[in-house]
Amino acid sequence: MNRQYTLIVRRWGAILFIILLLLAGCQSKPEAADEVLESEATAMPTAVPPTDIPEPTPTPEPVLITDAADMVGVWLGTVAGERGYVMYTEDGRYTVALAQDDLGNAPRVSGEYWFEDGKIHLRDLENAGHWAACDAEMVGVYEVVVSEDDSLQFQTVADGCDQGGFTRNYIFANMTQEWIAEPVALAEAEAGNPELAQALQAIIDQYVADGVPGAVLMIDAPDMNFTWKGAAGMADPENGVEMAADDQFIISSGTKMYTAVTILKLVEQGKLNLDDPISAYLPANLASRLLVLEGASLGETITVRQLLSHTSGLGDFSNGVDVDENGVSDFKELVLAETDTIWEPALVLEWAIENAPPIAAPGETYNYSDTNYQLLGLIVENVSGMKLHEAFRQLIFDPLGMENSYFEFHEEPVPGVDGRFLTHAFYAGTDWSMNDSRSYEWGSGGIVSTVADQNRFLWAWVQDDLFDNPATKEEMLTWIETPDAGVYYGLGVFRFVFDEWGIPDLGEVQGHGGLFNSQAFYWPEQNVTIISTLNSNEPLFGFIGLQIEALFAVLANVSD
């Protein structure tokens, strides 16, 4: 008997019982009426108390689920206005996730369920940080009540996991669950790699313990049949909102890889050439003022390729000028001081021309510069006829199904998974997310995304699904040496060679990091992607430490 049929039989069984009681009462009415008529024929009329008052209808017993078979399926859960999903499988497993697609391969919590004495028993086995971890010996006991609309309500009988906040007792005791689908298969990784999942969770837990506000990490290792997402800390510390693995965050300079891909897709369309001077695509009065050395204007000779590879010779407006040498660039101080300023690209470039002097002649040296990618954003707009955010959406976001990504300040924010909001990022301890002045990032850092969306982008890049011609991606892998050993830059992509850092066994990774210790990298040796954020610019280059720890955790699992 399937779940829905069982609920219908129980519901209508109770209703049929009530109807039979009513019918039994109605059948006694004719006899009472005959007696009244007979007395009327032999006596004077008298007041006769009514005899047909129906007896009170008994309150039906609540309909309960008492069999594990009736729980099987995917249920949409609602708690205090928040939505999530719970899946119960035939073999007695349950999983909880914020996104339905994550129930099978990346749940927040999973465990066992069974019925005993007509009550459901829940035991947590694996916890990715959605609520306070319950000891595996701490079993929750609930009655499962079927409501009139066939949704379920859990009523606590006993559950020690009630320390406050997001705990099993809080979630289930207040959750309404509505059946929506048959269950999906659980990925082998969920059952087969709990040690790796726990090790990865412990890594980001430690970063939060060490002071970062919140962290998200995703590892996708298809050759190991392992996909995992985890979160730790707070999405909004001021309001006590916990971080979730599907939350949106500012990827900052990770945007550069998207800008580079967009430029190269326009190259494939024949709309520009990498070795053309930028003066072919930018206004003359802008190009002529960009790079002036010893009175000579060289800005017109910078090529598109040199912008992409940070070999243009342009200074970095965002990070390169720190007159008072206090560790915060002059431009960042301005952003933090004038928080209401909306920085349009033209205003940013004017500040760069006036305040960020050039480093060298074009092509002479590598110098990482946000100025390069502001100019590339303008080139995209000039040659495509689209705004930069429209180009991202048309050429990347929509084709890849990046449904929770958007370009800040230039298009309407796209809601996160289940309506969640952009998480808060911190610069030097200041809540950066509250400042309109962060609008300056644009082509050098303006994308908001999630680990899952970035994973889609990264795999499309790895598997040559972004370009029509594989040679286009190879252009991105033309490496330039940087001043830092083991660090190379292509066209919008970094390459870290761990052997050159004295770290054996890891090989290399390719991808990009961002201001708030965000990252999206591919690990060729193990065919693994790693995407994460710490939502803070501190510790400096913390994403690299997180990356190394996570990769060694994966490597240990491979070795085992």
N, C-alpha and C positions, 0 to 999 in steps of 0.2 A: 504494500500500500504506500503510495508516494506521500510526501509531506503535505501538499495542498489538499489531496483527497482526505487524508486523516483529519486535517483541521476542519474541513467541511462536514464530515460525518459527525465529529464531536459537537460542532456548533449546532447543526440541525437536529442532532439527537436531543440536546437540551431543549431546543425550541419545540420539538415534537412532544416531549414529555409535558411541557406547559399546556400545549393545545389539548392533549388528552384529558388533563385535569379540568379544563374549561368545558369540554364536551360532556364530561361526566356530570358537572354541575347543571348544565342545560337540560339533560335528560330527566331530572327530577321535577322540572317545572310543571308539566302537564298534570301530574297527580295532585300537586298542591292547588292548581287552578280548579280541578274537578271538585275537590272538597269545599272550596269557597262557594261554587255555584250551587251545590246541594244544600248548604246551610242557608243560602239566600231564599230557597223555595219554602222553607219551614219556619223561618224566624224573621223578626224585624232586623233591618240592616244594622250592623254594629261596626265600629271601627276595627278593622283587622290589620294587625301589623304585617308589613310586607314580608313575604317568605322567599323572595327571589334575589336577595342581596348576594352577589357573588362572594365567595370566600377569597381572602387576600391571596394574590399570586405569590408563591414562595420565590425568594431570590435564588436564581440558579447558582450552582457552585461554579467558581471560576474554572475555565477550561485551561488545563495545564499540559505542557509538553512533558512527557515522562519517558520518552524513548529516543535514543540517540539518532535513530533513522530519520526522525522528524526534524532534526536540526540540519541535516546535510544540505549544503548550498552556500551561496554568497548572499549576505545580508547587508543592506545599507543601514548604517547605524547613525543615530543622531544623539549628541550629548551637548546640552546647553548651547544649542545653535550650531555647534561644530559637527561636520560630517566626517565619517570614516567608514571602513568596510571590515566586516568580519566574515571569515569563511570557515565552515565546518566540513571536514571530509569524512568519508565513510569509514576510514581506518582510525577515527578518533583523534585526529589532529585539528587544531584551530589556529588561525593566523589573523592578525589585525594589521591593517595598513591604512594610510591616508588616501592612497590611490588604488583603485580596483585592480589595475594591471600589476601592482606590486604584491598582491596576495600570494601568488605562487612562487615568486623568486626573490622578493626583497621586503618581507613583512617587517613591521616594527616590533611585534611580539608574536611568538608562536609557542604552542604548548599542547597539552593533551586535555581531552574532555571525555566524560563518561557519565552515565546515569546510575544512581544508587539510591534506593528508597524513594524513587520517583523524583529525585532532584538532580540537577546537573552539577557536576564537579569539574572545576577548572584548575589545571596545574601549569604554571609558566615554565617553559624550558629554555627559551632563548629570548633575549631582550636587547633591542637595538636602541634603547633610550627613550621610548615614547612615554613610559611612566616609570615610577620607582620600581626597581627590580624586586620581584617577589622570590623568596627562597623556594627552591624546587619542592621542598617538603610542605610548603604552605599552600594548602588546597582551599580554593574558594567553593562554597556550596550555595546554590541559588535555586529558587523555584522559578520556572519559566512560565509566565502567564500569557495566554493568547488574548489579545485585545479584540474589540468588536471589528476592527478593520484588518484583522489577521496579522497585525504586527505583534512583536513580542516585547514583553517587559520582564526584566530580571529583578527579582525580589530577594535581597540578601538573607540567607539563613545563617551563614557563618563565613567570615573571610578576614583573616588577620592582616591582609595586605591593604591597610587603610591608613597609612602614615600621613595622609593629606596630599593635596595636589593630584597629579595624574597617576593614580594607582589602579590596580585591577578592580578593586572594590568600587572606586569612584566611577570608573568607566562603565562597568557592567550594571551597577546598581541604578544608574541614571540613564542608561541607553535604551532607546527605542530601536528595534531592529526590524527592517522590512525586507522580506525575501525578494531577490531580484534575478538570480541566475543559478545555474548548476555550478558546482565547484570546478575549479581547474586543477591540473596536476601540480603538485609541489615540486620545485626544481630539486635535483639531486644535491645541489650545493647546500640547500637548507638543511637536509638531513646529514650530508656527508662531510661538511666542513664547519661544524660549529666552533672548533678551536680557532680556525682562521678568523671567523666572524667575531669571536670574542677578543682575539688579539687586536684586530683593527679597531674595534670599539674602545678597547683599553687605551689605544694610542690617542684618539681624539679626546677621550675622557681626561687624560693626563694634561693635554694642552689647555683644556678648560680649567683644570685644577691649578695650572701654572699661571692663569690669569687672562687668557683670551676670553672674549664674551661668549662666543658660540662657534661651533665647528660642524662642518658637514664633510663627509668623505664617501666617495663611491669608487669601488674597484670592479672592473668588468674583465673577467678572464675566461673567454669562451672555451679555450682549450682545456681548462680545468672544470668546465661546466659550473662556474662560480660567478655570480653577480651579487654584489652586496652594497647597500647604502646604509649609512649610520649617521646619527647626529648627537651632539652633546651641547650643553650650555643653553644660552638664552637667545632667542630671536629678537626679543625686545626686553632688555634687562630692567628698564624702568617700570614696565607694567607686568613683569613676571611671566612673560610668554616664552615657553620653551621652544628650542630649535627643533625643527623636523627635517628629515632627510630630503624631502621634496621642496623645501622652502627656496624662494628666490633670493638671490644676492647679487651685488654689484661685482661684475667680473673685471671691471676696470681695464687694465692693459691687455687682458685676454682678448679684448675687442680687436686688437691689432691683427690677429690672425684672420678675423672675419673681414676686416677692411682689405687685407692683402688678397684673400680669396675673391672678394668682389672685384678688385682691380684686375685680377687674372682672368676672371670670367668675362670681363669686358674686353680684355685682350683677345680671348677666343672669339668674341663676337666681331672682331675687327675694328673696334672703336678707339683703340689706342695701341701704342707700341712701348714696350718697357724701356727701350733705349732712346726714345724721343726725349728732347729737353722739355721740362715742365712748362716752359714758355709757350709751347704749342697748345696747352690745355688750361692755362691760367691767365688772368688779366696781366697785361704788360706792366701796369703800375704797381702790381703786387710782386711779380717775379723779379723786377729790377731792384727792389729794395730789400730782398730777403737776405742776401749774402754779399756784403761789401767788404773787401779786404784792400787796405792801402789805397783807398779811393777808387778801386776798380769793382764794378758790379759783376759778380759771377753767378748770381742767382738764376739767370736765364739759362745757364748751361747745365744746371742740375738735371739729372735724368730721373724718370719715374722709378727705374730700378734702384737708384741711389737713395731715393726716399724710402723705398721698401726695405732696404738692407741697412739703413742708418749710416750710410757712407756719404751723405750729402754735404757734410761739413757744417750743417746748421746747429746752433746752440739749442739746448733743451729748455724751453720756457718754464716747464712744470717743475723740474727738479734740479736744473743746472746752475741757478743763480742763488747764492746765499751770502749776501753782502755782510751781514752781521755774524756769520759763521755760528749760528746757534743750532744748527742741525735741521732747521725747517726752512725750506726754500722761500725766497721772497714771494713768489707767486702763491705758494701754499699759505703763507701768512696772510696774504690779501684775501684768499678764499675763506679762511677762518675768521677774518675780521669783518668782511663785508658779505655776510651770509645770504642777503636777499638779492644779490646781483645775479642776473641771468647773463651768462657769457655766450653770446653768439660767436660762431667761428671767426667772423671778421674782426670782432673785438679782441679775441684771443690772439690772433695773428698780429694785430697792431701792437699789443703789449709785447709779443715776442720780438718783433722788429726793433722796438725801442729799448728793450731791457735784457734780451738774451743774445749777446754777440756771437758771431760765428766762431767755430772751432778751427776750421781748416778749409782749404779749397775743396771743391767737390771731388770725391773719389780718392782722397788721400788717406783717410783714416775712418775707423768705426767710432761713432759716438751716438749712443742711444738717445733719441730725442723725440718727445711727444710732438714737437713741431712738425716733423716729417709726416705724421699720420693725420694731423689736422689738414695739411695740404693735400694728402691723398683723398681725404673725404671730399674736399672741393673738386678735385679732379673727377671723382666718381659722379658727382652731381653735374658737372659741366659736360661730360661726354655721354652720360646715360639719359639726360633729360629728366631724371628722377631725383628727389631728395634722398639723402643718404639712408634714412630710415626706410624709405620705400624700396630702395635697392636691396638692403639687407632682407627685408620681408619677402620681396619677389624672387630674389635669387638664392636665398639660403633658408630663412625661417619657414616659410610655407612649404617649399618642396620637401624639406626634411621633417615636417611635422613638429617643429619646435613651438608647441602651443603655449608654453609658459615663459617665453622670452620676448623682450621688447627693447626699444631704444629710448632711453630716458630723455624727457623734456621735449621730445620731438614727435611722439605719438602717444596716444592714450595708453596708460599702463594696462598690461594684460594681467588679469587675476592669476594668482598662483594656484597650485593644486587645491581643490575644494575651497577656493575663495581666500586662501591665505595671502598674506601681504609680504611686501619686500622687507627682508630682515635688516636690522640696524648694523651698520659698519662703523668702526671707530678709528679715527686718526689722531695719534698722540693723546688718546683718552677722550677726545671730543666726538660726540655723535655726529658723524659726517652725513648720515642719512637725512638729517633735518635741515640741511643747508641747500638752498637753491643754487648757491655758488658752485656746487659740484657739477653744474651744467657745462662747465668748460671742457669736460673730458671728451665728448663728441666722438670723432673718428679715431681718437687715440684711446678711448676707454669708456664709452657711454652705454654699453649693453648690460641689461639685467637678464639673468638666466637661472637655470637650475642645473644640478649635476646631471640629471637625466637628459635634459635638452642638449647640454654640451657634449654628453657622451654620444648622442646621435650625430652631432656635427663632426666629432673627432673620428668616429668610425667611417663616416662618409668620406672624410679626407683620407684616411688610411687606405680604404678600399677603392680609391679612385672613382668614387661616385659623384664627386663635386664637379668634375671637369669632363669635357667631351674628349680631350686628348690627354693620355697619361703623361705626356711630356710637359704639360702645364704644371702638374704637381712637382715634377722633377726640377723645374725652375725654382720652386720654393726651397728646395734642398741644396741650393748652391751656397755652400757655407763660407762665411767670412770669419776670420779669427778676431776675437775680441781681446781686450787687455787682460782678461781673466782666464787663467789656465782651465782648460776643459770646457769652456763656454764658447759656443759658436752661434752665429746668427745667419739665417737664410733670408727669405723674403717673407717677413711676418711670422717667423717661427724660430724658437731657440732650439739648440741641441746641447745637452749636458752629457759629457763623456766622463763617467765616474772613475774609470781607471786613472785618468789624469788628475783626479783629486786624491788618489791613493786609496780608493774604495774599490776593492776587487769584486768580481762576480756579478755585478749589476749591469754592466755594459753601458747603454746610453738610453736617453729618453729624448723625445721631440715634442714640442708644444709651446705653450706660453703661460706665464704667470702674470699676476696683477697686484696692484697696490695693497689690497687688503689680504694679502697672502692667499689669493685665489690661484688656482692652477688647473690646466687641462693638458695632460701629457700622454703620449703613447710610448710604450716600452716594447720595442721590436723583439728583443730576445725571448720574451715570454708571451708576446701577443696580448698585452694587457693595457687597458686604459686606466688612468688614475685622475680623478677630478675632485677638487676640494676647495674649501675656503676656511679661513680662521676669522673672517669678519673684523680684522684688525691689522693695521700696518706693523704692529709689534707682536712678536719679535721680528727684527729685520731679516728678511729672507726666510721666515719661519716655514714657508711652504716647502722649501727645499729639505729642511729637516724632517718635516712630516712625510714628504715623498720618500725619502730614503728609508725611514722606519717602516712605512707601509710596504715598500717593495721588498725589504728584507723579510717581513712577515709572510708575504706571498711566496718568496723564494724558499723559505723554510718549509712551507706547506708542499711545494713542488718536490723538494728534496725528500720529504717524508714519504 
